[in-house]
Amino acid sequence: MINAGIYQNNKNKIYAEIEIFKYIGSLIKTAENIMKIDTGGIDIGQVEIKELLKNTKQIYKNVSVLNTSSTGSTEMQMLLDYINMITLRETIIFFIKLLI
């Protein structure tokens, strides 16, 4: 019960930031998918994307642990939300990994 209160209090304070980091992770994943497609005939700046992916590797690793879909209400998402509440997973990851 205490964890639920702590979770909700912190989630309200940092929810927007968590969503921003999830969005950043999604953008990095999209860039990775673009690189997997061989688009030699289309000038999309693959060299620049490859360099950016190198520079954002650690960021993506940290963000990917947060990157769960918050839009669905599937049973798996509800289970993950419950686990996040009990273990304070998102809050701990946010403060330890993302703000360092």
C-alpha positions as CSV (number, residue, x, y, z in Angstrom):
1,M,0.0,0.0,0.0
2,I,2.9,2.4,0.8
3,N,4.5,1.6,-2.5
4,A,1.3,2.4,-4.3
5,G,1.2,5.8,-2.7
6,I,4.9,6.5,-3.4
7,Y,4.4,5.2,-7.0
8,Q,1.4,7.5,-7.7
9,N,3.0,10.5,-6.1
10,N,6.3,10.1,-8.1
11,K,4.5,9.1,-11.3
12,N,2.4,12.3,-11.2
13,K,5.6,14.3,-10.8
14,I,7.7,12.6,-13.5
15,Y,5.1,11.2,-15.8
16,A,5.7,13.8,-18.6
17,E,9.4,13.2,-18.5
18,I,9.0,9.4,-18.6
19,E,6.8,9.8,-21.7
20,I,9.4,12.1,-23.3
21,F,12.1,9.5,-22.7
22,K,9.8,6.8,-24.1
23,Y,9.3,8.9,-27.2
24,I,13.1,9.4,-27.6
25,G,13.5,5.7,-27.3
26,S,10.9,5.2,-30.0
27,L,12.7,7.7,-32.3
28,I,16.1,5.9,-31.8
29,K,14.4,2.5,-32.6
30,T,12.9,4.0,-35.7
31,A,16.4,5.2,-36.8
32,E,17.7,1.7,-36.2
33,N,14.9,0.2,-38.4
34,I,15.8,2.7,-41.1
35,M,19.4,1.6,-41.0
36,K,18.3,-2.1,-41.4
37,I,16.6,-1.2,-44.7
38,D,19.1,-0.8,-47.5
39,T,18.1,2.4,-49.2
40,G,21.1,3.1,-51.3
41,G,19.0,4.8,-54.0
42,I,17.3,7.2,-51.5
43,D,19.3,9.9,-49.9
44,I,18.2,9.8,-46.3
45,G,21.6,10.5,-44.7
46,Q,22.4,7.0,-43.6
47,V,26.0,8.0,-42.6
48,E,24.6,10.7,-40.3
49,I,22.0,8.3,-38.9
50,K,24.7,5.7,-38.2
51,E,26.8,8.3,-36.4
52,L,23.8,9.5,-34.3
53,L,23.0,5.9,-33.4
54,K,26.6,5.4,-32.1
55,N,26.2,8.6,-30.0
56,T,22.8,7.6,-28.6
57,K,23.6,3.9,-27.8
58,Q,23.8,4.4,-24.0
59,I,20.7,6.6,-24.0
60,Y,18.7,4.0,-25.9
61,K,19.9,1.2,-23.5
62,N,18.7,3.2,-20.5
63,V,15.4,4.4,-22.2
64,S,14.5,0.9,-23.6
65,V,13.9,-0.4,-20.1
66,L,11.1,2.2,-19.8
67,N,9.8,1.7,-23.3
68,T,6.6,-0.2,-22.6
69,S,3.4,0.8,-24.4
70,S,1.3,3.0,-22.2
71,T,-1.5,3.3,-24.7
72,G,-2.9,-0.2,-24.6
73,S,-4.9,-1.8,-21.8
74,T,-3.9,-5.4,-22.5
75,E,-3.5,-7.9,-19.7
76,M,0.2,-7.8,-20.1
77,Q,0.3,-4.0,-19.8
78,M,-1.9,-4.1,-16.7
79,L,0.5,-6.7,-15.2
80,L,3.5,-4.5,-16.0
81,D,1.8,-1.5,-14.4
82,Y,1.2,-3.5,-11.3
83,I,4.8,-4.7,-11.2
84,N,6.0,-1.1,-11.7
85,M,3.8,0.0,-8.8
86,I,5.0,-2.7,-6.4
87,T,8.7,-2.4,-7.3
88,L,8.7,1.3,-8.1
89,R,10.6,0.2,-11.2
90,E,9.9,3.2,-13.4
91,T,10.6,5.7,-10.7
92,I,13.9,4.1,-9.7
93,I,15.0,3.7,-13.4
94,F,14.1,7.4,-14.0
95,F,16.1,8.8,-11.1
96,I,19.1,6.4,-11.3
97,K,19.7,5.8,-15.0
98,L,18.1,8.7,-16.9
99,L,19.1,11.6,-14.8
100,I,22.7,10.6,-14.4
